[in-house]
């Protein structure tokens, strides 16, 4: 189930240009500091940098030594120091301390700070306050997008989620707008832009302001037709559900970073681990990445049999045939054998871990939550999870999922689970609960706070045009998920009398074993079908509005590009959602390009909130 494109599907644009542009710009910035220099790199930039410019490339441009930014005294003796960093106050303060320490010791050096993807005014103010503004040169590295695969691009900005949705900081919206500007400039013009969510609307408005400056681009041939922008807080349920497609499980267990995964000795069956690139160039991975995990072992077994048959062809060959076999086929078979061994090892490791966790019982509980059944049993399951201290993140995930699907927990259940959690994992998590409440991930129902009351209240606010200015004042209502009503209106929980055949998926719900169609992907499907939000007015009310549909340049309407849809997730997206969109592209004849601020899953999403104690 590789979800290979249909014969009538349009060809995707070539995104390799993005990597070349970013690499060339970095080289240019390094050359602005001629001579040997030591390079200090932010820890979370090391993996992306490795995909763009390896150590050899950096050495070619006179980078002598590489250091990871660790916010402590440096040991470098170089006469020139270059800092490649995110625009964070803490890191800039450390650089100021380095410069001032050198001044105090009478050491003369040249300093260059390269901010990526942009510099912030607050960082420059700090340099001035610390008295080092005149001692350092400052630049920006326009690292906006990293192509992870043919159809997946990442901004590699995981902090976008907490900054934008928790802290209410809008500084990254300009970066997101610049991403649209770049894609529009290279692959546009877009004929239609749809979106939903507060951040999406502001990002679109920021991007539109730049269009007047680029009127000449309207003459370009379009390679991308339509764009859909969606906020992560429109759909929190999907990333909180357990992933069961192969790529999602690999990410959950082994952590995929920038399209790469590091398999340990338990997978390689040797003393050493191995780093593997996971993309469509991996012939085995491309076939199983979107499959439900229950189908993976069968596929790999068949693949192994086919591989053995190909090896067995050597028997009975004459010298000329053996020579041709070695030169034309053997290398490819060995590569396939290596990849097959790795994915079989990874599958076995996943199976062992999930069996130990009683994964089937976990999925059954999640499905009950999504369907709205057995509330007491779900609470009992979560309580057992907490008491056994299975996982600080996993227990929190189940509490959040129950809260979202029930539109908030009853007071007695909320307080009981919160007390048990704090007693089991520590009272420092009081701030975690505050973060969760602020985002609407874990809330307590108020008296009379029923689903009907909430729907009527939100509907009244959205319908009353004279109350437009009040919508933000009543933003607390936006923290209610309204999941049950959305589920009914969009048929998110399929009703079927017969068992779901995961070998032959019939809709996007296969990514959750047939139990749930991801809300984010369902919205995209419905809007594309209706060419706008017509017919989805009630859904938009429940999602607290901020939806928009804007016609761009109609020049390429007859072009195949109209079936290429770019989906921008602000706040991250999961591999499950990517698999669902690939399935949808196969069914409807679209080609989807997923652009995300970062790849996320339940662990990453909640860990970000756990870290936000300070």
KAFENSUL-V639727 format. One record per backbone hydrogen bond with DSSP energy under -0.5 kcal/mol. CO is the residue of the C=O (numbers start at 1). NH is the residue of the N-H. If there is no record, write none. Layout:
# KAFENSUL-V639727
co:nh
CO:NH
CO:NH
This chain:
# KAFENSUL-V639727
co:nh
6:9
13:15
14:17
15:18
15:19
16:20
17:21
18:22
19:23
20:24
21:25
22:26
23:27
24:28
25:29
26:30
27:31
28:32
29:32
30:33
37:64
38:40
38:82
39:67
40:84
41:69
42:45
42:46
43:46
45:49
46:50
47:51
48:51
48:52
49:52
49:53
54:58
55:59
56:60
57:61
58:61
58:63
59:62
62:37
62:64
65:39
67:41
79:110
80:38
81:112
82:40
82:84
83:85
83:114
84:42
85:116
86:88
88:92
89:93
90:94
91:95
92:96
93:97
94:98
95:99
96:100
97:101
98:102
99:103
100:104
101:105
102:106
102:107
103:106
106:108
107:109
110:81
111:137
112:83
112:114
113:115
113:139
114:85
115:141
120:123
120:124
121:125
122:126
123:127
124:128
125:129
126:130
127:132
127:133
128:131
132:135
132:136
135:111
137:113
139:115
140:142
141:117
141:143
142:144
146:148
146:154
149:152
151:594
152:148
152:149
153:596
154:146
157:160
158:161
158:162
159:163
160:164
161:165
161:166
162:166
162:167
163:169
170:173
170:174
171:174
172:176
173:177
174:178
175:179
176:180
177:181
178:182
179:183
180:184
181:185
182:186
183:187
184:188
187:223
187:224
190:553
191:552
192:227
193:550
194:229
195:548
196:231
197:201
198:202
199:203
200:204
201:205
202:206
203:207
204:208
205:209
207:210
207:211
208:211
208:212
210:213
211:214
212:215
214:217
215:218
216:219
217:220
225:191
225:192
226:566
227:194
228:568
229:196
230:570
231:234
232:235
236:240
237:240
237:241
238:241
239:602
244:293
245:249
246:250
247:251
248:252
249:253
250:254
250:255
251:255
256:258
257:260
259:278
260:257
261:263
261:276
263:274
264:267
264:268
265:269
265:270
274:263
274:276
276:261
276:278
277:279
279:282
281:283
282:286
284:287
284:288
285:288
285:289
288:246
288:291
289:247
291:246
292:295
292:296
293:296
293:297
295:299
296:300
297:301
298:302
299:303
300:304
301:305
302:306
303:307
304:308
305:309
306:310
307:311
308:312
309:313
310:313
311:314
312:315
314:317
318:322
319:323
320:324
321:325
322:326
323:327
324:328
325:329
325:330
326:331
329:333
330:334
331:335
332:336
333:337
334:338
335:339
336:340
337:341
338:342
339:343
340:344
341:345
342:346
343:347
344:348
345:349
346:350
347:351
348:352
349:353
350:354
351:355
352:356
353:357
354:359
355:358
358:362
359:363
360:364
361:365
362:366
363:367
364:368
365:369
366:370
367:371
368:372
368:373
374:378
375:379
376:380
377:381
378:382
379:383
380:384
381:385
382:386
383:387
384:388
385:390
386:389
391:395
392:396
393:397
394:398
395:399
396:400
397:401
398:402
399:403
400:404
401:405
402:406
403:408
404:407
404:483
409:445
410:414
411:415
412:416
413:417
414:418
415:419
416:420
417:421
418:422
419:423
420:424
421:425
422:426
426:429
427:430
428:431
429:433
430:434
431:435
432:436
433:437
434:438
435:439
436:440
436:441
436:442
437:440
443:409
446:449
448:450
450:454
451:455
452:456
453:457
454:458
455:459
456:460
457:461
458:462
459:463
460:464
463:465
464:467
465:468
467:470
467:471
468:471
470:474
472:475
474:477
475:478
476:479
477:480
482:486
483:487
484:488
485:489
486:490
487:491
487:492
492:494
492:517
494:496
500:502
501:504
507:510
508:511
509:512
509:514
509:515
509:516
510:513
511:244
512:515
516:518
518:522
519:523
520:524
521:525
522:526
523:527
524:528
525:529
526:530
527:531
527:532
533:536
536:540
537:541
538:542
539:543
540:545
541:544
548:195
550:193
552:554
553:556
554:557
556:559
559:562
560:563
561:225
561:564
563:565
563:591
564:225
564:226
565:567
565:593
566:228
566:568
567:569
567:595
568:230
568:570
569:571
569:572
569:597
570:232
573:600
574:578
575:579
576:580
577:581
578:582
579:583
580:584
581:585
582:586
583:587
584:588
585:589
591:565
592:594
593:567
593:595
594:153
595:569
596:155
597:157
598:573
601:605
602:606
603:607
604:608
605:609
606:610
607:611
610:613
611:614
